Amino acid sequence: MVKLAGLLKRHGPRREALAVLRYIGPGLLVTVGFIDPGNWAANIAAGSTHGYTLLWMVTLSTVMLVVLQHNVAHLGIATGLCLSEAATKHMRPAASRLVLTSAVLAAVATALAEVLGAALGLSLLFPWLPYRAAAVLVLGVVSALLFTSSYHRLEKWIIAFVSLIGLSFLFELTLVHVPWGRAAAAWLAPSLPPGSLPIVMSVLGAVVMPHNIFLHSEVIQSRQWQVQDEAVIRRQLKYEFADTLFSMTVGWGINSAMIIVAAAAFFGRAPVTEVGQAQHMLGPLLGPAAAVVFALALLLSGLSSSITAGMAGGSIFAGIFGEAYDIKDLHSRIGAAGTLLAATAIVFLIRDPFRGLIVSQMLLSMQLPITIVTQIRLTSSPKVMGSYANGPALKALLWTVAGIVIALNALLLKVLIFG
C-alpha cells in the first residue's frame, strides 16, 4: 500500500499535466473565430499600409480577449447557462431582446466575412470559379459539417484546421526577411499613424469578436461541469484558464504572423486593396508555393470560422427562447441556418469583397461594447454567479477593458463623422 501511494505521488504532477489536455478544445473553437478571413483583410491592410507599427493592437486585443473569454467561460461553468440564456433569464425582456438581436446581427456580420473569405480562397485556387458561386459551395460544405456533427467532432475538425493555418503562416514567415527588433518593439509600443484608426478598429473587431464571447460560454457549459461538486468546479475553472490562455496565444501568434508577412512583402509597394491582389503579389515575390499556401489557408480559415459563426448564431437565437444550443433543436437550427443564409445572401450584394471584409470587422467593434457591458453586469451579479461573482479587482479590470473599447469606438465615430 505504501509502495502504491509512493507511485501515485511520484506520478501526480505528470497526471495533472496530462489532465489539462482533456480540456483543450473550447478555446480553440474561439481561436478560429479570430483568425478568420476578416482578420486576414484587417491584418493585410495593417501590414501593407503601415508596416509593423500596428502589431501592438494585436497584443492589446489579445490581452483583452483573454480577460473577457476567461470571464465568460466562468459564467458557463458556474451557472450552466450561456451568455444568451443568462441575459434572457436575468435581464428585463426589452433589454435582453435588444442586446441579443444586436448579437445575432453581429453573428451575421461575422459569418459574412467567413463565407466570403472561404469563397475567395476557393476562387484563388480555382480561378475559373466566381466567388459568388464559390460562396454557395462553401455554404453547402459548412452546413453539412454543422448540421451533422456534435461539439466534440467539430472540435477535432477545427483543431486540425487551426493547425494547418498556423503551419501555413510559419511557412510564409520562412520566406520573408523580418527585422525582428522592429517587430518586437511594435508589439509593445502603441502608435496611431495618420489614417490608421479604421484599420485599428478592424483589427480590434477581428480579434475581440462579440459572437465568440457568446460561443465560448455556450461550448464550455455544454460539458455540464456545473452539476459536479465544488471541488470539481474549481478544477474546471483552473483548467479552463489554461485552455483559454493557450488558445488565445496561438491566435495572437497567427494574427501577428499575418501582419508581419504583409509588412515584409507589401509595405512600401502598391497598397493591397483586395485579397486576390495579395495572393498574386506573393507569387512573384516569394514563389508560387507561397501563393498556393496563402489561398489554401484562407479557404481553411473561412470554412472553420463559418462553422463557429453558425454555432454562435444558433446559440444566441436559442438563448432568446431560454434554450441551450442543440443543433437538433428547432430554434438552434433556425439561428444557425439563418445566420449562414443571410451572410451568403449579402455576399451577392457586395461589389468590393476586400472592403466588405474590412467594414464587417468595423461593425463588430461597434457592437462589442454592448456585449461586454452585458457580460460584466451578469458575471458581477451574486444573484447570477453566486460565490463566483466577479471580485473588485476583476470588475475593475473588466471595466477598464470596456472603457478602452468604448473610447476607441468613440474615436472611430468621430473620424467617420468629422473626418
N, C-alpha and C positions, 0 to 999 in steps of 0.2 A: 504493500500500500504506500509506504514511504517512497519507494522507488518510483511508483506511478505518479505520485504527487510531484516528485522532483522532475520527472519527464514533462509533465504538463506545464510546470513552472518554466522549464527551460524553453519550451516551445510557445509560451504565451505570447511574447511580442510578435513572433512570426505569424501566429494565428491571427493576432489582432491586425497586423498589416494586411494579411490576405483577406480579412473580413471586409476591409474598405472596398475591395474590388466588387463585392456584391452590390454596392450602392452606386457604382458608376453607371450612368445612363441618363437619368432625368436631366442632369446638367448639359449633357451633350445634345439632347433634343433642343435645348435652349440655344446652345452654341451655334448650331447650324443656322438658326434664325439670324444671327448677326455675322455670318459670312456668306450672306445671300447675294443675289445679283444687284440689289440696291446698294449693298456695301461696295461691290465691285465698281459701280458707277461713281459713288461718292469718293472712294479711295483713289480711283484712276484720275478723277478730276482734281483731287487734292494733290497727288504726286506730280501729275503732268503740269499743273498750273503753278503750284507753289513749292515744288521740290519736297524737301524733308521737313519743312517748317511746321506742318500741321500734324506731325506724329504725336505731339503732346495731347491732342484731342482724343486719339485712340486710347492713350493711357488714362486720361481723366474719365472718359466714358466707361472704360472697363472697370475702373475702381468703383464708380457709382453703380455700375451694373452688379458687381459682386455684392455690394451692400443691399441693393434692392432685391435681387434674386434670393439671397440668403434669408432676408426678412420675410418675403412672401412664401418661401418654402416652409418656414416655421408655421405660418398660418395653416397650410395644408396638413402638416404633421400634427399640430396641436389640436386642431378643430375638426379635421376630417372634411373640411369644406374648401373648395377652390375659391379664388377671389370673387368670381362672378356669383357663386352661390352665397358667399358671405355678404356681399353687397345687397343681394336680394333679400336675405333674411334679416339683416341688421340695420339697413338704411330705410328711410322713408321711400315709399314706392316711386314717387315722382323723381326723386333724386337718383335712385338706383337705375331707373329706366333711362334717364339722361346719360348717366355715366356709361352704362352698358351698351346703349345704342351707339355712342361715340366710339366705344371699344370695338364693336362689330365693324364699324366703318374703317377703323384703323386696321383691323384684320384684312379687310378687303383691299386697302391700300398696300398692305404688306404682300398679300397674295398676288396683286398686280405686278409688283416688282419681281416676285419669284417666277411666276408663269412666263412673263415677258423675258426675263433673263434666260430661263431654260430654253425658250423658243429661239432666242438669239444665238445661244450656244449651238443648238441643233442646226440652225441655218448656216452658222460658220463652218460646221463640219460637213454640211451638205448644201453648197451654195445654190443649188437649183431649187431648194425648198424655201418658199417665202415664210417670213417669220410669223405671219398671222396663221398660216396653215400649220406651222410647227407648234403654235400655241394650242391648237385643238388637239394635236397628238400628245402634247405634254399633259393637257387636261385629262385625256384618256388614261395615260400611264399613271399619273398621280392618283386619280380616282380609283383605279384598280388596286393600287397599293394601300390606299387609305381605307377603303371600304371592305377589304378582305383580311386585314392584319390586326393583330392585337398590339397593345403597347410594347410588349417585350419583343415581338417580331420586328416592329418598326424601329425599336432602339437598335437592334442589330444592323438593320439596313442603314440607319443614319450614322452609326459609329463607323461603318465601312465607308460611307460617302465622305464623312469628315476626314477620315484617314487619307483617302485618295486626294481630297482637295489640299490638305496640308502637304502631302508629298509633292503635289504638283507645284506648289509655290516654293518649296525647298529646292526643287529642280530649277525653277525660274531664277531663284537667287544665285545659284551657282553660275549662271550665265552673264550676270551683270557685275560691274565694278561698283562697290558700295564704299563710300567714305564713312566707316562705322563710327568714327569720332563725332562727326556732324550729326549722324542719325541718333546716336546715344544722347547727345545734348538736346536734340529736338524732342525726344521722348519726354523730357522733364521741363523744358523751358517754354511756357506759353507764349504764343506770338499770333497776332492777327494782322497779316499783310493786307493792304488795301484790296477791297472787293472779295475777301475770303469768307466773310460771315455766312453767306448762304451755303457754302461748301462745308464750313464748320458745323452748321446746324444739320446738314445732310449726314455728316459723319456721326453726330450725336443720335439722330433719329435712326440711323442704320445700326447702331450698337445697342443703345438702350431703347428697346422696342416695346411698345405697350402690349402687343399680343403675347410676347414672350413672358411678361410678368404674369399674365393670366394663365398661360400654358404651364409654367413651372409649378404653380400652386396646384393645378389640376393633376399633372403627372405624378407629383410627389404624394398627394393624398390618395391617389388611386391604389397605392400599395397598402392602404389601411393600417398604417403603423399606429394610428391613434387608438386603436382598440386594445393595444397592449398595455402593460403596466408602466408606471412612472419611469422606472429604470430603463426600460426598452425605448421609451420615447426619447429620453435624454441621449441614449446611444445613437438613435437615428438622427437626432439633431446634430450631433458631432460629426457623423459620417456624411451627412448632407453637406456640411460646410466643405469637407474635403472634396466632394464631388463638384460642388459649385466652383470652388477656387481652381481646381484642376481644369475644369471645362472652360471657364472664362479666360484662364491663362492661355489655353490653346487658341481660343478665339482672338485674344489680343495678339498673339504671335502671327496668326494668319492675316489679320487685318493690317498689322504693321508691315508684313511682307508685301502685301498688295501696294501700299503707298511707296515702299522702298523700290520695288520693281518699276512702278510707274515713274517715280522720280529719276531713277537711274537711266531708264530707257527713253523717256519722253520729255523731261524738263529741259527747257531751252530750245526745243524744237517746235514744230507746229502744235498748237494746243489740241488735245484729244476731245472731240465732240461727239463721238459715238463708239460703242463697244467694238464694232467691226473694224473701225479705223485703228483702234489699239491693237487688235489681233493682226491686221495687215502690216502695221508698222513693226511688230515684233519679229515677223519673218525675216526681212532684210537685216534687221539689227542683231538679232540673236540666233537666227537659224530657223528652218522650217519646223523643227521639233517643238520649239517654244510656242509657235503659233498654234500647233495642234493641241498641245497640252493646255494652253490657255482656253481654247474652245471647249475641250472636254471637261476641264474643271468648272467652267461656267455652267455647262449643262448639268453636271452632278450637283453643284450647289443650288441651282434652280429647282431641280427635282426634289431634293431632300428638304429644302426650305418651303417648297409648296406643300409638302405633306404636313409640316408643322404648322403652317399658316391655316390649312384646312382644319387641323385638330383644334387650333386656338379658336377659330370662328365657331366650330361646333361646341366647344366648351363654354364660350361666352354666351351663346344663344341658349344652350340648355340651362345654364345658370339663371337666366332670366325667369325660367319656369321652376326654379328651385331644384333642378336635377343635376346630378353628376354627368360628366361626359361618358357616353357609351355609344359607339358607332352603330350599334344595333337598335338604338332608341331613335324614335321619330324626330325629336327636337334636335338631337345631336346631328343626325343625318341632314336635316334641313339647314342647320347652321353651317356645317362643313361644305355641303354641296352649294349652298347659296353663296358662300364666300368665294369658292373657286369659280363658279359660273359667272358671278358678277365681275370678278377680276379678268377672266378671259374675254368677256364682252367688252370691257373697257380697252383691252389690247387693240381691238378692231377700230377704236376711235382715236388712237394715238398716232400722230404723224411723225413725231420725233421721239423714238424709243429711248435714247440716252437721256434726253431732258425729262421724259416721263419717269425714268428711274430716279433721277435726282429730286424731282418735285415730290414723288411719293414718299421719299425719306424725310423731306422737309415737313410734309403733312403729319408724319408720325411724331416728329419732335414737337409739333403744336398740340397734339392730343396728349402727349406724355405727362404734362403737369396734372391733368385730370386723374389719370390712373395713379400717379404717385401719391397725390393728396388722399385719394380714396384708400389706398393701401395703408398709408400711415395712420389714418383715423381708425381703421379696423384693427390693425395689429397693435395699436396703442391702447385699445379698449379692454379692460379686465372682463367686461361682460362677454366679449367675443373670445378672448385668448386665455382667460383665467390667469393662472400664475405665470403664464408665458408671455404676458403683455410686455411691450417694449418698456425698458427702464429709461430713466432720464438721459443717460449718455447716448443710448441708441436713438432715442427720439431726437436729440439734438443733432446727431449725425444725419439721420433721415431728413430732417427739415433743412439741413444745410444742403443736401443733395437736391431737394425740391427747390430751394432758393436759387441754386446755380442754374437749374433747368429753366425756371421761370424767367430769370434775368436774361439768359441767352435768347429765349423766345421773345422777350420784350425788345431786345436789341434788333432781332431779325425783323419784327414787325415795323420798327422804326425805319430800318433800311428799306423795306418793301414799300412803305407809305411815303416816306420823305426823301428816299434816295440816299 
